[in-house]
Structure formats: structure tokens, C-alpha cells
Amino acid sequence: MTSILWALLFISSCQAAEKLAAYNADPAETTISGLSSGAFFATQLHVAFSASIKGAGIVAGGPYDCAAQMSYASCMYSGTPSVAKSISNTKAWSGNKIDDIKNLAKHKVYMISGTSDTTVSASVMNQLYKYYVTESQFIPSENVVYKKDLKSAHTFPTDFDGTGNNPCTSASSPYISNCGFDGAGAILEHMYGSLKPRNNGALTGKFIEFDQQEFIANARSAGMSTTAWVYVPKSCADGDVCRLHIAYHGCLQGYEKIGDKYVKNTGYNRWADTNNLIILYPPAV
């Protein structure tokens, strides 16, 4: 009986996935963000593809190229991973293995570290700040906000209650919490400038589950789910010029672990609905 139920769920999920439509999105207005492993990934992409990405929101993440140089544990917890090699590699790879690092000088970065986060503590985030700003001078200090006074654990901070979310001081599933701070709004407004007030009511757009394997062959073997989610505001579906923000979840936050909570409870869609922002959620497994 259990195997039949799983088979039905699998068939249902396959039927639910759509082919992703084309939208009138401005490629020059692409930004990214992430929590935990998603934050580390966002940093990697931000630096490597700086010609295509204009800013990043990093919640509990660490320096670029960190895990390639040392054990992953040294890039987490209360570690203080050196950024000297990360900086020298970035400079050496600039313009050949990665995009020209001169692009970073125009970018905006918003960093969040919770005071009770013991999974990726402030000591790790401090090193990321050194990588971006003080030791490399890749990005001017005025372009980087580093919020490290939020009394939160290892979690994505919001200012509203979402169904099934964990307490702000608890590093537990689904790692999304009402901390009295609008993390999504802070990240988006820093990167895009002043935005229209968010929609706190019923959203006017559409959540679309699409086939991610159109873009990633053998997605699961690459650590990605076969389907992904995108929130498309009505204005974007109607053809308005829109912007794209890509939100990467952390460990234990994929759809198979917490359902659609990262897609619907982080607060990004509320801002997207009133500001011509498409939000892409590419889940890993």
C-alpha cells in the first residue's frame, strides 16, 4: 500500500510540473540570495558570474572558495577561515575562469548573521566581509550592509508568522522564523533601491512548478530536484518588464524535506507582487 501511495505521489508531481514560459525579464536586473548552504552557493555564483548578477543577499554564509581549500567544517560553526587564498585565487581567475572581478565594485551585498547562530557563526561571516570588503576591496564598504545584531539562531528571518515555522531562537526545521525582521525586504531593497510597499494580503500572481530538467540534465545526479518553483506576479505574466531574484534554500530545506515553506514563507513573494519581481526557487535534494 505504501509503495502505491508513493507511486501516485510521484505521478502527481510529474503531472504538476509545467514547461517554463518565457517572460520579459531584464537580465541586467538579476540578483541572488541564500541561507546557509544556499548562502555559500550564492556567494560562489555571485563572484563567478559577476557580469550577470548585480547583487547578493547572504544569510549565514561564508567566503568564496572556502571549502575548496579546507574541510567544510572549518568554513562553518565558530571557524575563522582565512580569506588570503580565496582573494588571491579570485584575482588569478578573474577574466578567465570567472568573470572580471571589476564587476563586483558596482554590486550591492546584504549580509545577515544571527547572534545565536552556532551553525555558521559571526566569526565565519566576518571573514566573508573581509573577503568582499576590507582585505580585498572588491566591493566598496558603502555597498555592503552587514547586520549582525539580530537575536536569531540558524534560520531565515521574517516579520510574520508562517504555518509550521520554528521559533527565531531555535535552529530547527523548517529554519524560517518570525524574528521581527523582514530579511527578504531588507535584502531586496538594498539591492534594488526603494521599492513599493509589499502585498501583505492575497497574492495576485501565480506559483508555478516547472520541469527543472529542461535546464539541468539528470538533475538528481547533480544534486538538484527534478522540478523547481517560480513565483510570477500578474504584471510579469501580462508582459511587463520585470526583474529576477533567485532564492537558494539551505540544507534540509528542499521541497522533499519541508514542502513549499521556503517558497511561500520567506517573504520574497510579498515584495515581488508589487515590484515586478519574478522569484525563482531552484530546489536541491
C-alpha positions as CSV (number, residue, x, y, z in Angstrom):
1,M,0.0,0.0,0.0
2,T,2.8,2.4,0.9
3,S,4.6,1.8,-2.4
4,I,1.3,2.5,-4.3
5,L,0.9,5.8,-2.4
6,W,4.5,6.9,-3.2
7,A,3.9,6.0,-6.9
8,L,0.8,8.1,-7.0
9,L,2.6,11.0,-5.4
10,F,5.4,10.7,-7.9
11,I,3.0,10.6,-10.9
12,S,1.1,13.6,-9.4
13,S,4.3,15.6,-9.1
14,C,5.3,14.8,-12.6
15,Q,1.9,15.9,-13.9
16,A,2.0,19.1,-11.9
17,A,5.3,20.3,-13.4
18,E,5.0,22.6,-16.4
19,K,7.3,23.8,-19.1
20,L,8.6,27.2,-18.0
21,A,7.2,30.0,-20.1
22,A,9.3,33.0,-21.4
23,Y,8.9,36.3,-19.5
24,N,10.0,39.8,-20.2
25,A,12.7,39.9,-17.6
26,D,15.7,42.3,-17.8
27,P,18.9,40.2,-17.5
28,A,20.8,43.2,-16.1
29,E,18.4,43.2,-13.0
30,T,19.3,39.7,-11.7
31,T,20.1,39.2,-8.0
32,I,20.5,36.2,-5.8
33,S,20.3,35.2,-2.1
34,G,20.6,32.2,0.1
35,L,20.5,30.8,3.6
36,S,23.3,28.5,4.9
37,S,24.5,26.1,2.2
38,G,22.3,28.3,-0.2
39,A,24.2,31.3,1.0
40,F,27.6,29.7,0.3
41,F,26.3,28.8,-3.1
42,A,25.0,32.3,-3.7
43,T,28.5,33.7,-2.9
44,Q,30.1,31.3,-5.3
45,L,27.7,32.3,-8.1
46,H,27.9,36.0,-7.3
47,V,31.7,36.1,-7.7
48,A,32.0,33.6,-10.6
49,F,29.2,35.2,-12.6
50,S,29.5,38.8,-11.6
51,A,28.8,40.0,-15.1
52,S,25.3,38.5,-14.9
53,I,24.4,39.1,-11.2
54,K,24.2,42.6,-9.7
55,G,23.9,41.8,-6.0
56,A,23.6,39.1,-3.3
57,G,21.9,38.5,0.0
58,I,23.9,36.2,2.2
59,V,22.2,34.8,5.4
60,A,24.6,32.7,7.4
61,G,27.2,32.1,4.7
62,G,30.9,32.2,4.2
63,P,33.8,33.2,2.0
64,Y,34.2,32.4,-1.7
65,D,36.2,29.2,-2.5
66,C,36.4,28.3,1.2
67,A,35.5,24.6,1.1
68,A,38.0,24.0,-1.8
69,Q,40.9,25.0,0.5
70,M,40.0,23.3,3.8
71,S,37.5,20.9,5.4
72,Y,33.9,22.2,5.2
73,A,33.7,22.2,9.0
74,S,36.4,24.9,9.0
75,C,34.1,27.1,7.0
76,M,31.3,26.7,9.5
77,Y,30.5,26.7,13.2
78,S,32.8,29.0,15.0
79,G,35.6,28.9,12.4
80,T,37.7,31.8,11.2
81,P,38.7,30.6,7.7
82,S,41.5,32.6,6.2
83,V,40.5,34.5,3.1
84,A,44.0,35.2,1.8
85,K,44.0,32.3,-0.7
86,S,40.4,33.0,-1.7
87,I,41.3,36.5,-2.6
88,S,44.5,35.5,-4.5
89,N,42.5,32.8,-6.4
90,T,39.8,35.3,-7.2
91,K,42.3,37.7,-8.7
92,A,44.2,35.0,-10.6
93,W,40.9,33.6,-12.1
94,S,39.4,37.0,-12.9
95,G,38.6,37.3,-16.6
96,N,39.4,33.6,-17.4
97,K,37.9,31.0,-15.0
98,I,35.4,33.5,-13.6
99,D,34.0,36.9,-14.8
100,D,36.1,40.0,-14.3
101,I,36.2,40.9,-10.6
102,K,35.9,44.6,-11.6
103,N,32.2,44.0,-11.9
104,L,31.9,43.5,-8.2
105,A,32.7,47.2,-7.5
106,K,29.2,48.1,-8.7
107,H,27.4,45.4,-6.7
108,K,25.3,45.6,-3.5
109,V,25.5,42.9,-0.8
110,Y,23.4,42.4,2.3
111,M,24.7,40.0,5.0
112,I,22.8,38.7,8.0
113,S,24.3,36.8,10.9
114,G,22.2,35.8,13.9
115,T,23.7,36.4,17.4
116,S,22.6,32.8,18.4
117,D,23.7,31.1,15.2
118,T,26.2,28.3,16.1
119,T,26.0,26.6,12.7
120,V,27.5,29.4,10.8
121,S,28.6,31.9,13.4
122,A,29.5,35.6,13.1
123,S,33.2,34.6,13.0
124,V,32.6,33.0,9.6
125,M,30.5,35.9,8.3
126,N,33.2,38.3,9.5
127,Q,35.6,36.5,7.1
128,L,33.2,36.9,4.3
129,Y,33.1,40.6,5.0
130,K,36.9,40.7,4.9
131,Y,36.7,38.8,1.6
132,Y,34.3,41.2,0.0
133,V,35.5,44.5,1.5
134,T,38.3,45.0,4.0
135,E,41.1,42.7,2.8
136,S,40.2,42.6,-0.9
137,Q,38.4,45.9,-1.6
138,F,36.4,44.1,-4.3
139,I,33.3,46.0,-3.1
140,P,33.2,49.4,-1.6
141,S,32.1,49.3,2.1
142,E,29.1,51.6,1.4
143,N,27.7,48.9,-0.9
144,V,27.7,46.2,1.8
145,V,25.3,46.0,4.7
146,Y,26.3,43.6,7.5
147,K,23.6,43.0,10.0
148,K,24.9,41.1,13.0
149,D,22.7,42.3,15.8
150,L,19.6,40.1,15.1
151,K,18.8,37.8,18.0
152,S,18.3,34.7,15.9
153,A,19.6,31.2,15.5
154,H,20.4,29.5,12.2
155,T,17.2,30.5,10.4
156,F,15.8,32.8,7.7
157,P,14.3,35.8,9.4
158,T,10.9,37.2,8.7
159,D,8.5,39.6,10.5
160,F,5.3,37.5,10.1
161,D,4.1,34.1,11.3
162,G,4.2,31.3,8.7
163,T,2.4,28.0,9.2
164,G,4.8,25.4,10.7
165,N,7.8,27.8,11.1
166,N,10.2,27.4,14.0
167,P,10.9,29.9,16.8
168,C,13.6,32.5,16.0
169,T,15.9,31.3,18.7
170,S,15.7,27.7,17.5
171,A,17.8,26.1,14.8
172,S,15.2,23.6,13.7
173,S,13.1,22.7,10.7
174,P,12.0,24.5,8.6
175,Y,14.6,27.1,9.5
176,I,12.3,30.0,8.8
177,S,11.2,32.2,11.7
178,N,9.4,35.3,12.7
179,C,12.3,37.3,14.2
180,G,10.6,40.6,13.9
181,F,12.8,41.5,11.0
182,D,11.9,41.4,7.3
183,G,15.0,39.7,5.8
184,A,13.6,39.4,2.3
185,G,12.6,43.0,2.2
186,A,16.0,44.2,3.6
187,I,17.9,42.2,1.0
188,L,15.7,43.3,-1.9
189,E,15.6,47.0,-1.0
190,H,19.3,47.1,-0.5
191,M,20.0,45.7,-4.0
192,Y,17.2,47.3,-5.9
193,G,16.7,50.6,-4.0
194,S,13.4,51.9,-2.8
195,L,10.5,49.5,-3.5
196,K,6.7,49.9,-3.4
197,P,5.1,48.6,-0.2
198,R,4.8,44.8,-0.1
199,N,1.5,43.0,-0.5
200,N,0.5,41.5,2.9
201,G,-2.8,40.2,1.5
202,A,-3.7,37.6,-1.1
203,L,-1.1,37.5,-3.8
204,T,-2.2,38.3,-7.3
205,G,0.5,36.2,-9.1
206,K,1.0,32.5,-9.6
207,F,3.2,29.8,-8.2
208,I,4.5,27.6,-11.0
209,E,6.2,24.2,-10.5
210,F,8.2,23.6,-13.7
211,D,10.5,20.9,-15.0
212,Q,14.0,21.7,-14.0
213,Q,15.5,19.0,-16.2
214,E,14.9,21.2,-19.2
215,F,17.9,23.2,-17.9
216,I,19.8,20.5,-15.9
217,A,20.2,17.1,-17.5
218,N,20.0,14.3,-14.9
219,A,19.1,16.8,-12.3
220,R,19.1,14.4,-9.3
221,S,22.6,13.1,-10.1
222,A,23.7,16.8,-9.9
223,G,22.1,17.1,-6.5
224,M,19.1,19.1,-7.8
225,S,15.4,18.3,-7.7
226,T,13.7,17.4,-11.0
227,T,11.2,20.3,-10.5
228,A,11.6,23.8,-9.4
229,W,9.3,26.7,-8.4
230,V,8.9,30.2,-9.6
231,Y,6.6,33.0,-8.4
232,V,5.4,35.2,-11.2
233,P,3.4,38.4,-10.4
234,K,0.4,39.1,-12.6
235,S,2.2,42.1,-14.1
236,C,5.1,39.9,-15.3
237,A,2.7,37.3,-16.7
238,D,1.0,40.1,-18.6
239,G,4.2,41.1,-20.3
240,D,5.6,44.0,-18.1
241,V,9.4,44.3,-17.9
242,C,10.4,42.5,-14.7
243,R,13.4,41.7,-12.6
244,L,14.6,38.3,-11.5
245,H,15.7,37.3,-8.0
246,I,16.9,33.7,-7.3
247,A,16.5,32.4,-3.8
248,Y,18.6,29.4,-2.7
249,H,17.4,27.3,0.3
250,G,19.8,25.8,2.8
251,C,20.4,22.2,4.0
252,L,17.2,20.3,4.9
253,Q,15.0,22.9,3.3
254,G,14.3,21.3,-0.1
255,Y,10.8,20.5,-1.1
256,E,11.2,16.9,-0.1
257,K,12.1,18.0,3.4
258,I,9.8,20.9,4.2
259,G,7.3,21.1,1.3
260,D,6.7,24.6,-0.1
261,K,7.7,26.5,3.1
262,Y,10.8,28.1,1.6
263,V,8.9,29.0,-1.5
264,K,6.0,30.6,0.4
265,N,7.1,31.5,3.9
266,T,10.3,33.6,3.4
267,G,8.5,36.8,2.4
268,Y,10.1,37.3,-1.0
269,N,6.8,36.9,-2.9
270,R,5.1,39.7,-0.9
271,W,7.6,42.2,-2.3
272,A,7.7,40.6,-5.7
273,D,3.9,41.0,-6.2
274,T,4.1,44.8,-6.1
275,N,7.5,45.4,-7.6
276,N,7.6,43.4,-10.9
277,L,9.9,40.8,-9.4
278,I,10.0,37.2,-10.5
279,I,11.3,34.9,-7.7
280,L,13.0,31.7,-8.8
281,Y,13.3,28.9,-6.2
282,P,15.6,26.1,-7.6
283,P,15.5,23.3,-5.0
284,A,18.3,20.8,-4.4
285,V,17.8,17.3,-2.9
